[in-house]
Structure formats: C-alpha cells, structure tokens
Amino acid sequence: MSIRDMWVGLSAVAVISLLLGPGDAMSQDSGPTFAEDVALIFQNSCQQCHQEGGMAPMSLVTYEEVRPWAAMIKSKVESRMMPPWHLDKRVGIQEFKNDISLNDDEIRTIVAWAEAGAPLGDPAKLPPPVEWPDWETWELEGLLNRPPDLVIQSDPYTVETDGLDQWWEPEVLIDGLTETRWAMAVETKPTEMGRAVVHHANSYKIPRGESNSSSAISRFVVGKRWEIFPKDTGMRFEPGDRVLWNIHYFPIGEVVPDNVVRVGVWFHPEGYVPPQETVGESGFSSLRRGQTILIPPHGKQTTQGMRVLNKPARIYSLRVHQHLLGQGMTFEAVYPDGRVELLNRLGWDFRWHTTYLYEDHVMPLLPKGTVLVITSEYDNTANNPNNPNPDRWVVYGRRTVDEMSHAQIGITYFESEEEFDLAVAERQALLSRMAAGEEGDGG
C-alpha cells in the first residue's frame, strides 16, 4: 500500500490523531477528553447556535470543527463571554428557566481540556449527535411538540444593496380567527435570507375597532426568537384584530428581495381562559422625565427611570435593549414600606439579546405602590471595544450608531388586592413544599 492510499483510507478523526500526536488527539491517562467530557457540554449549551447554518459564526458539532478553536473557546468560557448569559451572578435572583450558562465545573472541564492540548479521547465514547432542526423549523415546535396554531406574516419588503438603516411598518389583518383565543407562546422568524438583514422585528396587536391602542405580540432580535408565558397566563386574540409590524433592516451589500417576517402563535386549549392576562413584553423607560441621552466624547453616562405600579403585579421576564455604547441595566424594586430589593443586574452585548425567564417560584410579586427603578449605563470611551468612534457626541436615536435604552419586562397585573394576596399565599406554600423536598417549582 502506498503512503497516498494509506492517507485516503483514514477517517478524518484518525488523520487529526496522526497530525496532532497521541498526546493531543487520544485520551490521556487522566484529564478530560472531548469524547467523554466536553462534547456533551457543547451539545447542551453551544450547538443550538454553533452549527451549520446556525446564528453563530462557526460550527462546533464535531471534533474536527472544534479542535482549531480550542484556545479561543477556553478564553471565551473562562471569561464567561460564552455561552452568552450576561447576568451578574453575584447579586439578585439566579434561577431562570432558560439559563444556558456554564457552571463552574463545566468551565473547569473545558479549560483543563484545552490546556491539555484538546485531546479527542476514545471516539467510541462520543455521545450520539443531536439532530438539530433547520432554521425554517419553528424552534418552539420542538419544545411544545406541535406546530403553531396561527401564523401571521408581514407584507414583503425588498432590502436594498447598501445605504443606511431601513424601517418597514406594514399593517395586516389577522386571518383565521373565529372566536377569542388565548396564546400561551409566540415566536418570530425571519426567512433564512432575512436573518442577515433583520436587526429587529416587533409585532403589535391592534384590537378590533381601535386605532390608537396596541400591545406587543412578539419582539425578535438576534439571540431571542420566542416567549413562553407562565402556565396560568395568556395573551388575548380576537377576531378582527390587526397586526402592526416594526421591522428594522440593515443592508448587507446585496439585494434581499421580498423579505417577509412571520410570527407563530400557540394557543391554550379552546375554551380555556387563563387567570392572568399579558400584553407581552412591556417597554419601561430608563430615563427620568426631562432626562435625555447625551454622551460626550470619551465620556460615560448613567440614566435612571422609575415606574410606580398602580396595581399589584408579577414579573416573569426581563430583557435589556441598548445599542453600541450600552453597558447594561440594574433592576430594583422599592417596596411601599421603603425596603429596596435588587432584582437583577444584566450586562449587555448588542450582538446577542436574551430574555431572562424567571423560574415560577422566584418571579417577583410586587404590591401596589412598588416603584421599579431601572438604571442604565453607557460607555463612549476607547475602552469600549464596541465603540466605533469615541470622538463623537452620541444622542438618542433609532439608528445603530445612535443610542437608546429601554427595558422589556414581561409583567402581569392583579385586578384586586385579594388576587395578589392569594398569589403570595400560594407562593409561600410552594416554597414550603420545595423546602420539604415534596415538589419542584412546576415551571
């Protein structure tokens, strides 16, 4: 057999083993290996985005794909930049339904594996590959085990080759509804080509017969496609409702013709009326009245907004939205008795948006009169790696190079003090059962 024939007959894994040497590609006597320790972590926390055709810049499905990036992976997970979970783990509530962050043991495993030369280990011990759905599949279809009950589509829009930001705000009638239905989950999905040009896509429901009233259905941004409401919560849809779209496009150097964005809606069973109604993510300003965003060159700014709750409420999710200079937000609740609770401190990266979904047993329950305080920070210095030009003044604006800052909060309100008191009592009973080891949080 010639040397050429020998190489042709080898598998890709075997070739890597020969090139890297036994100390790199095959299992050591001790220490983590890709096959036995690292691959499963990647499946659980990385591959949903890092796959062929995914939203991340490279695929991390196979050992051959992962090995060249080992040093960078070590750096990113050690600094907790990846997976993207921009929550300050030192303060506030820490239990979330969609937490994709790595725990300390997982980080130590990846770091030790990379420092040892990123060994493959025994290929026979690799976990079975995950069959990830393609982009055209609804993400919630896999989580809820069924396709959406209703799909709403924007009118088409052609994104030009170049130029500045473009906005498209069509209004469409919701077809297919003959009775009142309550949504339990919603998901926004641009077309596959549209992913590259859609900066964000918001949809708002205008009730039948009204023109000046609307509420959010869904808000799509990179990293965030869907919302699942708490099990006792729904969003009302009525026959004759309309949808107003707010789609922000940014050119990519080629024409994207007739792009559309779709929203899928999953309903509760027919006839079910949930105890709690939501209007989707509600926008809360991080600016006091009369305050504005005006960030000087090589400077920083902090803004702070406050909202008094005129009804008792429950918060089920939090999300930050800023632009290139944003550094994140702090969420605090000032209770009527003067007590202050720091709910969470959320960092920010404009490349990846996350809606933080509280576990059921930690969703903040806030009495009437509570003041929500939202503090935002901005950095216009050269130390901000996302800053395109620290020599300029930056003001509020819709363009990416301008700045904005508003919190998106998933919130429901109780119509009476009696309803709120009952919710507090049920929470206390649940926590007691959990402390006794009788049940989970039911989320």
Steps between C-alpha positions, in 0.01 A plus 500: 500500500633842404517788747234678295265201524557482872396864552193468276382203700520677834199667660512871575531430872788264440680755283469760775631246747812442290559871435459609862673206657378263770536763771241722331249288317473187712403463860758561766523286810318779685328825424190585295462402135266624231325166460425434864478846659480794261274391213192469720555851643514635146178318410318643802625859488665584166380309196154650481673804348839357401390270218498509122257775403465614862511854633857469633806554278635143507373146550606316818328167439788263422848465648651599166306828516572569866873420520631808309305730735608341829711794619230755420231283658708482818529880509132562435362254756760595763389864475133391489451675167372172361239366506340848498334544838561859606369470852699611804515175699605680818174680572127463458281211391694213343240241396382516139321253273729569204838523673761383247801616700769251597550410863843512663566128447420524127730800460783320683449196276526699177799700623688188612420326171629792292814539711575128455505541122130439437520117486231308319499193721330178394271575200280207602400699810369802309134573581252446218475814283201726550267534201451875507206639302581737215423871514170464316363290786330684785720474807198472730363214292761277659437633852120489480478188278270660244505765227349844564122534494519833319764657273500874429716633215622850421464650156817445289778757491808517277817598686729704277867418443646777713414816687386579852251327727161427349166463682189321379172548687214327317165421661325168433171340603520178702327229298364170628346600833129442558494524880701640790816297562778532757864461397742304719810564286614705200804485269629737230693357207652687205568304184842336474638782283324753720706401803795693358308825452242507781635702794175462690138416421225607739132421456215680676137397528237766434163396645200484270334838458788698653766714334703656780554198726746215453692243701809298418459150357863409448839667474774336294866595537817301443509231767134530595221347291225387735312548824316239705262653752452361852258207506215706653548789254378575148489769233154579366431476123162605357351462151565820308824589682773651285878488523733797461857403414813693590787338308849651502713393203870564435654446152768231453642588156250305290133530424267290716173493303150464645608419854226408744490438875259256664359466851381160619240488778429199722160510674377357826224236449169630365277634772781555751517849654825549695487680835771745393511706178821634350558761233843354422829667581422852624743782434624681811707815453837537669471881482349734756262763370703777338812285488663417167783291362789734427836324527811717456810392309723275713235513771240291676141552604247343734125541461228384736129447454227428754153353469244490780279192479136604532398136535667201666705311245713198420813516283578189298784621274759773447689616191742786429505699177777748424738572213878505459585706809264321739653323798186350653231573755424454868143418605386591850167493682426757770211361702231718665660437841831647376681169460724483190564175312755468221319265263778459244796662332512416130798566277467573132648398164326636190593181310278281715172574677362282776162499668557370854205279597460466876421163651144499629591500868725810475291727277487833689160567657468877544226672703317807380713811548831327434745717304703327228838672461697431181856631477687493167867561428680608181870513411622729220869451572769317305486226767166388359593250225161550332545877467550596133616856574563636852560851360133571431201606706231231513131573548178302502392361162368197313819443298750245626767773532268705720409381849184390674414323819177338602416193702261237371318348796257210493240608753144414598276698733257383767159663484447496877694487825323171576643339185847623591474376860392158370800490265734586790347226715532245219865600453577455868332159500698396191829610656417304814433186297821548303697544825350172621604334172144425398501652149681721250389847400253375243660711226 
